[in-house]
Amino acid sequence: MVDDQMVNQVVFPAKGAGATGGDPGRPRAGYELPLLLFAGFRTLIDGVHAELARQGHPNVRPAYGFALQAIGLEGSAASDIARRLGISKQAAGKTVDRLVALGYAERADDPADARRRLVRLTERGYDLLARSAAIFDQLRADWAAVLGEERLRAIEDDLRAVAAPGAFRLDAAGWIGGMG
């Protein structure tokens, strides 16, 4: 929601026009599943970022998490980061520039190749990843409190069963943006 008028909200058809509401006996519209999955994803991501802001990381954006993962524990060249994220080298360079400016990453010489520069995580970058993981654990616990641990595990198992092989990838930003 951008404002109190909900200008960015997806509008579902009125009841009787294909929407199912809470009636378990009615057929469900196929387009609702991806929207519900995305709404759950968005709820989790927004929750992580709100808590990260409270914990001293107010300028972190969702794409930065993917970029930090693409950098990896050993560091990576900007071209490798771009490839992993499914975005252009220029877009990756801008993201790395922002991560460096915020203190989450640094550029350094590659000890294995003097012609190459690496992007590496800083202590602040590692701290951000550790905090994010802890917050995701708490959000999962919150969902388990609402749904029940057994039901949440069943949802996770069911999603693993239908997710395509290799679906756990870092290139979501490029894929959503049509750059991948």
JOKA-V507042 format. One record per residue. N is the residue number from 1. SS is DSSP state (~ for helix, > for strand, _ for the rest). NEAR is the number of other C-alpha atoms within 12 Angstrom. D_CENTER is the distance of its C-alpha to the mean C-alpha in Angstrom with 1 decimal. Layout:
[[N	SS	NEAR	D_CENTER] [N	SS	NEAR	D_CENTER]]
This chain:
[[1	_	13	18.1] [2	_	8	19.3] [3	_	8	22.7] [4	_	8	25.2] [5	_	8	26.0] [6	_	10	22.6] [7	_	10	22.8] [8	_	10	19.3] [9	_	13	19.7] [10	_	14	20.0] [11	_	13	23.7] [12	_	18	24.7] [13	_	14	28.4] [14	_	10	31.0] [15	>	15	32.1] [16	_	14	34.5] [17	_	13	32.8] [18	_	17	30.3] [19	>	21	28.2] [20	_	21	28.5] [21	_	18	27.7] [22	_	10	28.4] [23	_	12	31.2] [24	_	9	30.5] [25	_	8	33.5] [26	_	14	32.4] [27	_	16	30.6] [28	_	20	26.9] [29	_	19	25.8] [30	~	13	23.6] [31	~	18	21.3] [32	~	20	20.4] [33	~	15	18.5] [34	~	13	15.6] [35	~	18	15.7] [36	~	17	15.7] [37	~	17	12.9] [38	~	17	10.7] [39	~	18	12.4] [40	~	18	11.5] [41	~	18	7.8] [42	~	18	8.3] [43	~	21	10.8] [44	~	26	8.8] [45	~	27	6.2] [46	~	23	9.5] [47	~	25	11.3] [48	~	33	9.7] [49	~	31	10.2] [50	~	24	13.6] [51	~	25	14.6] [52	~	28	13.6] [53	~	19	15.8] [54	~	15	18.5] [55	_	19	18.5] [56	_	16	19.1] [57	_	25	15.9] [58	_	16	16.2] [59	_	23	15.1] [60	_	34	11.6] [61	_	25	9.2] [62	~	26	5.4] [63	~	31	6.7] [64	~	37	8.6] [65	~	37	6.6] [66	~	32	6.5] [67	~	48	10.0] [68	~	44	11.2] [69	~	33	10.5] [70	~	36	12.4] [71	~	38	15.1] [72	_	26	15.7] [73	_	19	18.3] [74	_	19	21.2] [75	_	31	20.0] [76	>	33	19.9] [77	_	31	21.6] [78	~	36	19.9] [79	~	25	20.8] [80	~	28	19.1] [81	~	35	15.8] [82	~	33	16.3] [83	~	29	17.1] [84	~	30	14.2] [85	~	38	11.7] [86	_	29	14.2] [87	_	32	15.2] [88	_	25	18.6] [89	~	23	20.1] [90	~	17	20.7] [91	~	25	17.1] [92	~	35	16.1] [93	~	25	19.2] [94	~	20	18.3] [95	~	34	14.8] [96	~	40	16.8] [97	~	22	19.5] [98	~	23	17.3] [99	~	33	16.0] [100	~	25	19.7] [101	~	18	20.9] [102	_	24	18.8] [103	_	25	20.0] [104	_	32	16.9] [105	>	38	18.4] [106	>	28	21.8] [107	>	26	23.7] [108	>	23	26.5] [109	>	17	29.1] [110	>	18	28.4] [111	_	13	31.2] [112	_	12	31.5] [113	>	11	32.0] [114	>	10	33.5] [115	>	11	32.5] [116	>	18	28.8] [117	>	20	26.4] [118	>	29	23.4] [119	>	38	20.4] [120	>	33	20.0] [121	>	33	18.1] [122	_	26	20.3] [123	~	17	21.1] [124	~	23	18.9] [125	~	33	15.9] [126	~	24	16.8] [127	~	22	17.2] [128	~	35	13.8] [129	~	31	12.3] [130	~	20	15.0] [131	~	24	14.5] [132	~	34	10.8] [133	~	21	12.0] [134	~	18	14.9] [135	~	26	13.2] [136	~	25	11.0] [137	~	17	14.5] [138	~	18	16.1] [139	~	26	14.0] [140	~	27	14.7] [141	~	19	18.3] [142	~	18	18.3] [143	~	23	17.4] [144	~	19	20.1] [145	~	14	22.5] [146	~	13	22.2] [147	~	15	22.1] [148	_	15	23.9] [149	~	16	22.8] [150	~	15	24.5] [151	~	15	23.0] [152	~	20	19.4] [153	~	17	20.2] [154	~	15	21.7] [155	~	21	18.7] [156	~	18	16.6] [157	~	13	19.6] [158	~	12	20.0] [159	~	17	16.5] [160	~	15	17.1] [161	~	12	20.5] [162	~	12	19.4] [163	_	14	16.3] [164	_	10	17.7] [165	_	10	18.5] [166	_	10	16.1] [167	_	14	13.3] [168	_	14	10.9] [169	_	21	10.3] [170	_	30	8.6] [171	_	31	10.0] [172	~	25	7.7] [173	~	29	8.4] [174	~	25	12.0] [175	~	19	12.3] [176	~	15	11.4] [177	_	15	13.5] [178	_	13	16.2] [179	_	19	16.5] [180	_	20	15.9]]
